[in-house]
Amino acid sequence: MALRITLKPKERMIIGGAVITNGDSRSQFTIENRVPVLREPDIMSEEKADSPARLIYFVIQLMYIDSEHQSVYYDSYWRVAQELVKAAPSTVAFIDPISEYILSDRYYLALKMAKKLMAYEEEALNRV
């Protein structure tokens, strides 16, 4: 099934590792094969990966779009995930499904769960 995407003017996205920036007008794309796709709202820069949950999201994003270096990203993910669970055991409710998605090469679903982890982390920090 093809994926239809409409980009706003100047909106960016990543398709298969290539960063694409739209021009001055709205554009529509149809992606007809399986390829990693991230729209601008889902892209996190390295500078914004400033907490354990955000770092986990960033590393999964790299796994998703840069398959050549996945082993490096896997190592980073497992290290940060273990440290986070050790510091905050309640995060295992998020880390377990994220890890399952990663192990089954379902990175987009892992990213969606990592967003929930980021919200949980932010909520926990606001309570402190």
C-alpha positions in Angstrom: 0.0 0.0 0.0 1.4 3.4 -1.0 2.0 6.2 1.6 0.7 9.6 0.6 2.4 12.6 2.2 1.6 16.2 1.8 4.4 18.7 2.8 3.8 22.2 3.9 5.9 25.0 2.4 9.5 24.7 3.7 8.7 21.5 5.7 11.4 18.9 5.9 11.3 15.1 6.1 13.7 12.2 5.9 13.0 9.5 3.3 15.4 6.5 3.4 18.1 8.6 5.0 17.9 11.5 2.6 16.8 14.9 4.1 14.3 16.6 1.8 13.2 20.2 2.2 10.0 21.3 0.4 9.9 24.5 -1.6 7.7 27.5 -1.3 4.4 25.7 -2.0 2.6 22.6 -0.8 3.7 19.4 -2.3 2.3 15.8 -2.4 4.4 12.7 -2.6 3.5 9.0 -2.9 6.0 6.6 -1.6 5.4 3.3 -3.3 7.8 1.0 -1.5 8.9 0.3 2.1 11.4 2.9 3.2 12.1 4.7 6.5 10.1 8.0 6.5 10.1 10.7 9.2 8.3 13.9 9.0 9.7 17.1 10.5 7.6 16.9 13.7 9.1 13.4 14.4 12.7 14.4 13.7 14.9 15.1 16.8 18.2 16.8 16.5 21.2 15.6 18.6 21.1 18.8 20.6 17.6 18.1 21.7 18.5 14.6 23.0 19.2 16.1 26.4 17.6 13.6 28.7 17.6 9.8 28.9 14.2 9.3 27.3 15.0 11.8 24.6 18.4 10.1 24.0 16.6 6.8 23.6 14.2 8.4 21.0 17.2 9.9 19.1 19.1 6.6 19.0 16.0 4.7 17.8 15.6 7.4 15.1 19.2 6.7 14.0 18.5 3.0 13.9 15.5 3.6 11.7 17.1 5.9 9.2 20.7 4.7 9.1 20.7 0.9 8.9 24.5 0.8 8.0 25.4 1.7 11.6 22.7 -0.1 13.5 25.1 -2.1 15.7 26.6 1.1 17.1 23.1 2.4 17.8 22.0 -0.9 19.3 24.9 -0.7 21.8 24.0 2.9 22.7 20.3 2.0 23.1 20.9 -0.9 25.4 23.3 1.1 27.6 21.0 4.0 28.0 17.9 1.8 28.5 19.6 -0.2 31.2 20.8 3.0 33.0 17.3 4.5 32.8 15.6 1.4 34.2 18.1 1.2 37.0 17.5 4.9 37.9 13.7 4.7 37.4 12.4 1.2 37.5 8.9 2.3 36.5 10.2 3.1 33.0 10.4 -0.7 32.3 6.7 -0.5 31.3 8.0 1.6 28.3 11.4 0.1 27.8 10.2 -3.5 27.4 7.8 -2.8 24.5 10.4 -0.5 22.9 13.0 -3.2 23.1 10.6 -5.8 21.6 9.9 -3.4 18.7 13.6 -2.9 18.1 14.3 -6.6 18.2 11.6 -7.2 15.6 12.8 -4.3 13.3 9.7 -2.2 14.0 11.5 1.0 14.6 8.6 3.4 13.8 6.5 1.7 16.5 9.5 1.9 18.8 9.6 5.7 18.1 6.0 6.0 19.0 6.5 4.2 22.3 9.6 6.3 22.9 7.4 9.4 22.6 5.2 8.1 25.4 8.4 7.5 27.4 9.4 11.1 26.9 6.0 12.3 28.1 6.3 10.1 31.1 9.8 11.3 31.9 8.6 15.0 31.6 5.6 14.4 33.8 7.8 12.7 36.4 10.3 15.5 36.4 7.5 18.1 36.7 6.2 16.3 39.8 9.6 16.5 41.6 
